[in-house]
Amino acid sequence: MSSATLMKLGLLALFVPACSRGVPTAPDPAASPAVPAVPAAPIASTAAACPLPTPVTAAAPTPSPRVDDAPPRHATTLRVDRLVVARGVVNREPLGADTTFAPDEKRLYAFVEVDNPERAPGDVKVQFVEPDGTSEPPVDLAVGESPRWRTWAFTRHVRAPGTWKAIVRDERGHVLASTEFKVAGS
């Protein structure tokens, strides 16, 4: 790289101070013979006192792996500590928990308290099953990184009299808990 190019890049100033400390250098063969030659210093001392500039490249440095780039942990040992059916949820607790409900309830909640010993995020699914065995689509619920996580799902479709079920499953479909509740006849 020529000194003009290095000057444009502002890099020549990095190398000139080290070379201008009075260390003898070899004569420039392109210099005119009228200029007296200065005896050259040994090559080792010249190289140590005035290293040659290394070319500058535009390649970006390779980033080191970050902890954030690690695959996210996912809970595999979730356990349901409590599953109740209630008329509502207030302050993250079930309100009006019961086992028998009227067919005109606006909403029924399946309140789930999950034990999460790994403290890793996970998911559970809650499904309401009618007395004839048909079921509503499952409601996906996220479980946070806390060792104790409370969450709930609700349905507006509990009308048919008989014994219903609320079932909680993990992501793989394994049943973690279930409870039955009755809807009184009209």
C-alpha positions in Angstrom: 0.0 0.0 0.0 1.5 3.4 -0.9 2.1 6.1 1.7 -0.5 8.3 0.0 -3.1 5.6 0.4 -2.1 5.1 4.1 -2.3 8.9 4.6 -5.8 8.9 3.2 -6.8 6.2 5.6 -5.1 8.1 8.4 -2.9 5.1 9.2 0.5 6.5 8.4 0.6 8.5 11.6 0.4 5.2 13.5 3.7 4.0 12.0 5.8 7.2 11.5 6.3 8.0 15.2 7.9 4.6 15.9 10.2 5.0 12.9 11.3 8.6 13.5 13.0 8.1 16.9 16.5 8.4 15.4 16.9 4.8 14.7 19.1 4.4 11.6 17.5 2.9 8.6 18.8 1.5 5.3 19.2 3.9 2.5 16.4 4.2 0.0 17.6 2.7 -3.3 15.4 5.2 -5.2 17.1 8.2 -3.5 19.5 10.3 -5.5 23.2 9.5 -5.2 24.0 13.1 -4.1 22.5 12.4 -0.7 25.0 10.7 1.5 24.1 7.2 2.6 23.5 6.5 6.3 25.0 3.3 7.4 22.3 0.7 7.9 21.5 -0.7 11.3 21.2 -4.5 11.8 18.0 -5.8 10.3 16.7 -7.1 13.6 16.8 -3.8 15.3 15.3 -2.0 12.3 12.4 -4.5 12.3 11.8 -4.1 16.0 12.0 -0.3 16.0 10.0 0.2 12.8 7.6 -2.6 11.9 6.2 -2.7 8.5 2.6 -1.7 8.3 0.1 -4.5 7.8 -2.5 -4.2 5.1 -5.9 -3.0 6.4 -8.8 -5.2 5.2 -12.5 -4.5 5.4 -13.5 -7.9 6.7 -15.7 -7.8 9.8 -14.4 -9.6 12.9 -16.0 -12.9 13.6 -18.4 -12.5 16.5 -17.8 -14.7 19.5 -20.8 -16.9 20.5 -23.1 -15.2 22.9 -25.0 -16.7 25.7 -28.2 -15.3 24.2 -27.6 -17.4 21.1 -27.8 -20.7 23.0 -31.0 -22.7 22.4 -33.7 -21.7 24.8 -34.4 -24.1 27.7 -37.8 -25.6 27.7 -39.6 -27.1 30.7 -40.0 -30.8 30.5 -41.1 -31.7 34.1 -44.2 -29.5 34.6 -46.6 -30.8 37.3 -50.1 -29.6 38.1 -50.4 -28.8 41.8 -54.0 -27.5 41.6 -56.8 -27.7 39.1 -60.2 -26.3 40.0 -63.2 -25.2 38.0 -64.6 -21.8 39.1 -66.9 -19.0 38.0 -64.1 -16.5 37.9 -60.5 -15.5 38.7 -59.6 -12.6 40.9 -56.1 -11.6 42.0 -54.8 -14.8 40.3 -56.9 -17.0 42.5 -60.1 -18.9 41.6 -63.4 -17.3 42.6 -66.5 -19.4 43.0 -64.8 -22.8 42.8 -67.4 -25.6 42.8 -68.2 -29.0 41.3 -71.7 -28.2 40.2 -72.7 -25.3 37.9 -75.9 -24.0 36.3 -76.3 -24.3 32.5 -76.6 -20.5 32.2 -73.1 -19.7 33.6 -71.5 -17.0 31.3 -68.0 -18.4 31.7 -66.4 -21.3 33.5 -62.7 -21.2 34.3 -60.2 -24.1 34.6 -57.7 -22.6 37.1 -54.3 -24.3 36.9 -51.4 -24.0 39.4 -48.2 -25.4 37.8 -45.1 -26.6 39.6 -42.1 -25.7 37.4 -38.9 -27.1 39.2 -36.7 -26.3 36.1 -37.7 -22.7 36.1 -37.9 -22.8 32.3 -40.7 -21.6 30.1 -43.2 -24.2 28.9 -46.7 -24.7 27.7 -49.8 -26.6 28.8 -53.1 -27.1 27.1 -56.5 -27.1 28.8 -59.5 -28.8 27.2 -63.1 -29.0 28.2 -64.8 -32.3 27.4 -68.6 -32.5 27.2 -70.7 -35.3 28.7 -71.1 -37.1 25.3 -67.2 -37.1 24.9 -66.9 -34.4 22.3 -64.4 -31.7 23.2 -63.7 -28.1 22.5 -60.4 -27.2 20.9 -57.6 -27.0 23.5 -56.6 -23.7 24.9 -52.8 -23.1 24.9 -51.4 -21.6 28.0 -47.8 -20.4 28.5 -45.9 -21.3 31.7 -43.3 -18.8 32.8 -39.8 -19.2 34.3 -41.2 -19.1 37.9 -41.2 -22.3 40.1 -44.9 -21.7 40.7 -47.1 -20.5 37.9 -50.8 -19.8 38.0 -52.8 -19.6 34.8 -56.4 -20.3 33.6 -58.5 -21.0 30.6 -62.2 -20.4 30.2 -65.2 -21.5 28.1 -68.5 -20.0 27.3 -70.0 -23.2 25.9 -70.9 -25.2 29.0 -74.6 -25.7 28.5 -75.3 -29.4 28.1 -76.3 -31.0 31.4 -74.2 -33.9 32.7 -70.6 -34.6 33.9 -67.9 -32.5 32.1 -64.2 -32.8 32.4 -61.4 -30.2 32.4 -58.1 -31.8 31.2 -54.6 -30.3 31.4 -52.0 -31.8 29.0 -48.3 -31.0 28.4 -46.9 -30.1 25.0 -46.5 -33.8 24.1 -50.2 -34.5 24.9 -49.6 -36.3 28.2 -52.3 -35.7 30.8 -51.0 -33.8 33.7 -54.3 -33.4 35.6 -58.1 -33.7 35.1 -61.1 -32.9 37.1 -64.8 -33.5 36.6 -67.6 -31.0 37.2 -71.4 -31.3 36.7 -73.8 -29.0 34.9 -77.2 -29.3 36.4 -80.2 -30.0 34.1 -82.5 -27.2 33.3 
